[in-house]
Amino acid sequence: MHQERRVTTLAVPGGKKVSVLEWMRTAVTILSGTGMCEAFDRSAYVLGLGTGAVDCSAVAPVKMAELARFGRGTPWR
């Protein structure tokens, strides 16, 4: 079931300009309550794809932090 849902993220839904995958990938730029709600919606969607079942224990904590910073789309210094 999760596999089918992950594949559907590649399609562009009717009436939309980007695929679901692109929607998940693009950072929220509105710093408001509405933007926060949209960020939570994206997080819930990603978790619903079964991504929490991935075993990341072999990834070094430093690398995991680097990937998280990259995923957030924000620079870190």
Stockholm file with secondary structure:
# STOCKHOLM 1.0

chainA/1-77         MHQERRVTTLAVPGGKKVSVLEWMRTAVTILSGTGMCEAFDRSAYVLGLGTGAVDCSAVAPVKMAELARFGRGTPWR
#=GR chainA/1-77 SS CHHHHHHHTTSCCTTCSSCHHHHHHSCCCCCSHHHHHHHHHHHHHHHHTTGGGSCCTTSCHHHHHHHHHHHHTCCCC
#=GC SS_cons        CHHHHHHHTTSCCTTCSSCHHHHHHSCCCCCSHHHHHHHHHHHHHHHHTTGGGSCCTTSCHHHHHHHHHHHHTCCCC
//
